Amino acid sequence: MKKNLLTAALIAGFAAGAVQAETSVTLYGRVDGGFGYQQFKGTDAAGADVKGTNTGMVSGINSGNRWGLKGTEDLGEGLKAVFQLESGFDLGTGESGQGGRLFGRQATVGLMSDSWGRLDFGRQTNIASKYFAGVASPFGTSFGQARVGSAFSAARNHRLDNMIMYQTPNFSGFQFGLGYSFNASGNQEFKQSGGAEPNVRSWTTGLRYSNGPLAAALVYDQFKNKSTGNFTAADDGVTVKSWNLALSYDFEVVKVHAAGGQTRNGWFSANSSLGSNSYLGNFSGNIPDPSSSNPAKTSLELNSFAVNDNLKVNSYALGLSAPVGSAGKLMASWMMSDPSNAGIYNWGEDKQNVYSVGYSYKLSKRTNIYALGSYADNVNFQDDLKATQFAVGLRHQF
């Protein structure tokens, strides 16, 4: 009897070990905070000089604060079930990010195979943020106003709700991705028979290549505004489009980044990396506030999915990064957004330039310190509106 019990216990132990080997769940996160200074300087609607400063603790400069769960289950024959739930938060206040969503950074479930690729369902970043941002600039989607999204709005960690995304495996350095969102922001709504479209439909696609020192990415994004009189009749059913191309080459002593692209008929995500939208309203400008029920209300806010029919903005970027010793990295970039057509809302035709320099030093594999300095002129295409940002901080990953 005792022998049978011992045998049963051993079998149960081996079975539990096999299950554990086939299924894994990981708790992970990033915690980033430090000290910073930001200044805006320009003129108000009456032409008077206005300056605002913010000095104190900063949160999520090197990378957004987050915690998450991700896991896989081996289904056999190379097929795996995968999921990822990721929550963003502000380190200074402990408040949830991404509009208060529990898993606002990502909430996906899907299938993955080395032979046919990966299929994900749920809220996730678009292809431009995944493929383009890291090739276009040494700052990628991070580092405050230095992030590539300050000039290329479709690549600013642009997240889409209700999305189905497919990505191929890596074929000799090439990978293709395609995603479609049935409503890019918020719950899907019913379309009534004969009624207008109540959802913001969005496409995201791209091709990237990475092999040795060379990397390249070509991406395209678009969303079609709902046709339900959302703000003004001029905004109904307008399709906003963005294409972007990036190249980088690592010479070992220095890595060079270059990018260019164009956005038409609107803007993909809020330019809040350049400061508080509510504070920007203190300055002169005539950009409609999409969050207002009164279309006549204007401010300098560029909110998510902002529509401005006939707007055309050409964007450019150059960047360099170089190793400093065995643990340091120096980064520098210049970005320009050139509105060749201000659109029906006349957002302005002044070229926005962003100049940035940064440094990161690894204290260990999981902890680093960093410093950032960035200056922008003609912010949000408004003449004589300037933004300056400095920050130093500590980031820990677990």
C-alpha positions in Angstrom: 0.0 0.0 0.0 2.8 2.4 0.9 4.6 1.5 -2.3 1.5 2.3 -4.3 1.1 5.6 -2.6 4.7 6.5 -3.3 4.3 5.6 -6.9 1.2 7.7 -7.2 2.9 10.7 -5.6 5.9 10.4 -8.0 3.6 10.3 -11.0 1.6 13.3 -9.8 4.9 15.2 -9.3 6.1 14.4 -12.8 2.7 15.4 -14.2 2.7 18.7 -12.4 6.3 19.4 -13.6 5.2 18.7 -17.2 2.3 21.1 -16.9 4.5 23.8 -15.5 7.0 23.3 -18.3 4.2 23.7 -20.9 2.6 26.7 -19.4 4.3 29.9 -18.1 3.0 33.2 -16.6 5.3 36.1 -16.0 4.8 39.2 -13.8 6.9 42.1 -15.2 7.1 45.9 -15.0 9.0 49.1 -15.3 9.3 51.8 -12.7 10.7 55.2 -13.8 10.9 58.5 -11.9 13.2 61.4 -11.3 13.5 65.2 -11.3 12.6 67.5 -14.2 11.9 71.0 -15.5 9.6 72.1 -18.4 8.9 75.5 -19.7 6.5 77.0 -22.3 7.0 80.4 -23.7 4.9 82.3 -26.3 2.1 84.8 -26.7 -1.6 84.7 -25.8 -4.5 85.7 -28.0 -4.0 89.4 -27.0 -0.4 89.3 -28.1 1.0 89.5 -24.5 4.0 87.4 -23.5 3.1 84.2 -21.6 5.5 81.9 -19.9 4.8 78.8 -17.7 7.2 76.5 -15.9 6.8 73.2 -14.1 9.6 72.0 -11.8 9.6 68.9 -9.7 9.2 65.1 -9.9 8.8 63.5 -13.3 7.3 60.1 -14.1 7.9 57.7 -17.0 10.4 59.7 -19.0 12.8 56.9 -20.1 9.8 54.6 -20.5 6.2 54.6 -19.3 5.6 53.1 -15.9 3.8 49.8 -16.1 3.1 46.4 -14.6 1.8 43.4 -16.4 1.1 39.7 -16.8 2.1 37.7 -19.9 1.9 34.0 -20.5 2.1 31.1 -23.0 0.7 27.6 -23.2 2.2 25.0 -25.5 -0.6 23.5 -27.6 1.7 21.1 -29.4 3.1 20.9 -32.9 4.7 24.4 -32.5 1.5 26.2 -31.7 1.1 28.3 -28.5 -1.7 30.2 -26.8 -0.5 33.6 -25.7 -1.9 36.5 -23.7 -0.6 39.9 -22.3 -2.3 42.3 -19.9 -0.4 45.5 -19.2 -1.4 48.4 -17.0 0.1 51.9 -17.1 0.3 54.3 -14.1 1.8 57.6 -12.9 4.6 57.0 -10.4 4.0 60.4 -8.7 0.3 59.8 -7.9 -0.2 56.1 -8.4 -3.1 56.8 -10.7 -3.9 54.6 -13.7 -2.8 55.9 -17.1 -4.5 55.6 -20.6 -7.7 57.3 -19.4 -8.0 55.1 -16.3 -8.2 51.8 -18.0 -7.1 48.8 -15.9 -5.1 47.4 -18.8 -4.8 50.4 -20.9 -1.3 49.7 -22.4 -2.3 46.3 -23.7 -5.0 43.6 -23.3 -4.6 40.8 -25.8 -5.1 37.0 -26.3 -3.9 35.1 -29.3 -2.1 32.3 -31.0 1.6 32.1 -32.0 3.6 29.7 -34.2 7.2 29.8 -35.4 6.0 28.6 -38.8 2.9 30.8 -39.5 3.3 33.8 -37.2 1.2 35.5 -34.6 -2.5 36.5 -34.3 -3.7 38.8 -31.5 -7.1 40.0 -30.4 -7.6 43.1 -28.2 -6.2 46.5 -27.4 -2.7 47.0 -28.6 -0.2 49.4 -30.2 -0.3 49.9 -34.0 2.3 48.7 -36.4 4.0 52.1 -36.7 4.8 52.1 -33.0 6.1 48.5 -33.2 8.1 48.6 -36.4 8.9 52.2 -37.3 9.6 54.1 -34.0 12.8 52.3 -33.0 14.3 52.5 -36.4 13.4 56.2 -37.0 15.0 57.6 -33.8 17.4 56.5 -31.0 14.7 57.7 -28.5 11.9 55.5 -30.1 8.6 56.0 -28.3 10.2 57.2 -25.1 12.0 60.2 -23.5 9.2 62.9 -23.3 9.1 65.4 -26.1 12.2 63.7 -27.7 10.0 60.7 -28.6 9.5 60.1 -32.3 5.7 60.6 -31.9 6.3 64.4 -31.4 6.8 64.6 -35.2 5.2 61.3 -36.5 1.8 61.2 -34.7 1.0 57.7 -35.9 4.1 56.3 -34.1 3.5 57.8 -30.6 2.6 54.5 -28.8 -0.7 54.7 -30.8 -3.0 52.2 -29.2 -6.2 50.9 -30.8 -9.2 49.2 -29.2 -11.1 46.2 -30.7 -8.2 45.3 -33.0 -7.3 42.0 -34.7 -3.6 41.9 -35.7 -1.6 39.4 -37.7 2.2 39.3 -37.9 4.3 37.0 -40.0 7.3 35.1 -38.8 10.7 36.6 -39.5 11.8 35.5 -43.0 15.6 36.3 -43.5 15.1 39.6 -41.6 11.7 40.5 -43.1 8.5 40.7 -41.1 5.0 41.9 -42.2 2.2 43.1 -40.0 -1.5 44.0 -40.6 -4.1 45.1 -38.1 -7.8 46.3 -38.2 -9.7 48.0 -35.5 -13.5 47.8 -35.5 -13.7 50.9 -33.2 -10.4 52.5 -32.4 -11.5 54.2 -29.2 -14.2 52.8 -26.9 -16.8 50.0 -27.2 -18.1 49.0 -30.6 -21.5 50.5 -31.3 -24.4 49.1 -33.4 -24.8 50.6 -36.8 -28.6 51.0 -37.4 -30.1 50.1 -40.7 -29.8 53.1 -43.0 -27.9 55.0 -40.2 -24.5 56.6 -40.2 -21.3 54.8 -39.1 -20.9 55.2 -35.3 -17.4 53.7 -35.1 -13.9 54.9 -35.9 -12.5 52.2 -38.2 -8.8 52.0 -38.4 -6.1 50.2 -40.5 -2.4 49.7 -39.6 0.1 47.8 -41.7 3.8 47.7 -42.3 7.0 45.9 -43.4 10.3 45.9 -41.5 13.7 44.5 -42.1 16.5 43.9 -39.6 19.6 42.0 -40.4 23.1 42.8 -39.0 23.7 46.5 -38.9 20.9 47.5 -41.3 17.3 48.1 -40.3 14.4 49.5 -42.3 10.6 50.0 -41.8 7.8 51.1 -44.1 4.4 51.7 -42.4 0.9 52.9 -43.2 -1.9 53.9 -40.9 -5.4 55.3 -41.4 -8.6 55.9 -39.6 -12.0 57.0 -40.8 -13.9 59.3 -38.6 -17.4 58.3 -37.5 -20.2 59.7 -39.7 -22.5 60.8 -36.8 -22.0 64.5 -36.6 -19.2 64.0 -34.0 -18.0 67.6 -33.9 -18.8 69.4 -37.1 -20.3 68.3 -40.4 -16.9 68.9 -42.1 -15.4 66.2 -39.9 -17.9 63.5 -40.7 -16.5 60.5 -42.5 -13.1 62.1 -43.1 -10.2 59.6 -43.6 -6.9 60.5 -41.9 -3.8 58.8 -43.4 -0.2 58.5 -42.6 2.7 56.8 -44.3 6.3 56.7 -42.9 9.7 55.3 -43.9 12.7 54.8 -41.6 16.3 53.5 -42.0 19.1 52.9 -39.5 22.6 51.6 -39.8 24.9 50.6 -37.0 28.6 51.5 -37.7 29.4 50.2 -34.2 31.1 53.5 -33.1 27.9 55.3 -34.0 24.3 54.3 -35.1 22.6 56.6 -37.7 18.8 57.0 -37.9 16.8 58.7 -40.6 13.0 58.9 -41.4 10.4 60.8 -43.4 6.7 60.6 -43.9 3.4 62.4 -44.4 0.2 62.7 -42.5 -3.0 64.0 -44.2 -6.4 65.2 -43.0 -5.7 65.2 -39.3 -3.5 63.9 -36.5 -3.3 60.4 -34.9 -2.6 61.0 -31.2 -2.3 63.8 -28.7 1.0 65.7 -28.7 1.0 65.7 -24.9 4.7 64.9 -24.9 5.1 68.6 -25.5 3.1 69.5 -22.4 -0.3 69.8 -20.8 -3.0 70.3 -23.3 -5.0 72.4 -20.9 -2.0 74.6 -20.3 -1.3 75.1 -24.0 -4.7 76.7 -24.2 -3.2 79.8 -22.6 -1.4 80.6 -25.8 -2.8 82.0 -29.1 -4.0 79.5 -31.6 -6.9 78.3 -33.6 -6.9 74.5 -33.4 -10.4 73.2 -32.7 -10.7 71.2 -29.5 -12.2 67.8 -30.5 -13.3 67.1 -26.9 -15.7 70.1 -26.9 -19.3 69.8 -27.8 -19.0 73.4 -29.1 -17.2 73.3 -32.5 -16.5 77.0 -32.2 -14.3 76.5 -29.1 -10.6 76.6 -30.0 -7.4 75.8 -28.2 -4.0 74.4 -29.0 -5.0 70.9 -28.1 -4.1 68.1 -30.6 -6.3 65.4 -29.2 -6.4 61.7 -30.2 -8.0 61.2 -33.6 -8.1 64.9 -34.4 -9.6 65.6 -37.8 -8.7 68.6 -40.1 -9.7 67.9 -43.7 -7.0 69.0 -46.3 -4.3 69.2 -43.6 -0.9 68.0 -45.0 2.1 67.6 -42.7 5.5 66.3 -43.9 7.7 64.9 -41.2 11.4 64.3 -41.1 13.9 63.0 -38.5 17.7 62.4 -38.1 19.3 60.8 -35.2 22.6 59.4 -33.8 23.4 57.1 -30.9 26.8 56.0 -29.7 28.1 53.7 -27.0 30.1 55.4 -24.2 32.2 52.9 -22.5 30.7 49.5 -21.7 27.5 50.7 -20.0 26.7 54.2 -21.4 24.8 55.4 -24.4 24.6 58.9 -25.9 21.6 59.9 -28.1 20.8 62.9 -30.2 18.0 63.8 -32.7 16.4 66.5 -34.8 12.8 66.2 -35.9 10.7 68.6 -38.1 7.0 68.6 -38.8 6.2 70.9 -41.9 2.5 71.7 -42.4 2.4 72.5 -46.2 -1.3 72.9 -45.9 -3.0 74.1 -42.7 -6.3 72.4 -43.5 -9.9 73.8 -43.1 -9.2 74.7 -39.5 -6.0 76.6 -40.3 -3.9 74.9 -37.6 -0.9 77.0 -38.7 1.8 76.7 -41.2 5.0 77.2 -39.1 7.4 74.3 -39.0 7.8 72.6 -35.7 11.4 71.6 -34.9 12.4 69.4 -31.9 16.1 69.2 -30.9 17.0 66.6 -28.2 20.0 65.0 -26.6 20.0 62.2 -24.0 22.2 59.8 -22.1 21.6 56.5 -20.4 23.9 54.5 -18.1 23.4 50.9 -17.0 23.9 50.3 -13.3 22.9 46.7 -13.8 21.0 44.6 -16.3 17.7 45.9 -14.9 18.5 49.4 -13.6 19.8 52.5 -15.3 20.0 56.2 -14.8 19.3 58.8 -17.6 19.4 62.4 -18.5 17.4 64.3 -21.2 17.5 67.8 -22.7 15.0 68.9 -25.4 14.0 72.1 -27.1 11.1 72.6 -29.5 10.0 75.7 -31.5 6.7 76.5 -33.2 5.1 73.9 -31.0 1.9 72.5 -32.7 2.7 74.6 -35.7 2.1 77.9 -33.8 4.5 80.7 -34.4 6.8 81.7 -31.5 5.5 79.0 -29.1 8.6 77.3 -27.6 8.9 74.3 -25.2 12.0 73.3 -23.2 12.4 70.1 -21.2 15.1 68.8 -18.9 15.0 65.6 -16.8 17.2 63.2 -14.9 15.9 59.9 -13.5 16.2 56.3 -12.5 14.5 53.3 -14.1 14.2 49.8 -12.8 12.8 46.8 -14.7 11.5 43.6 -13.2 
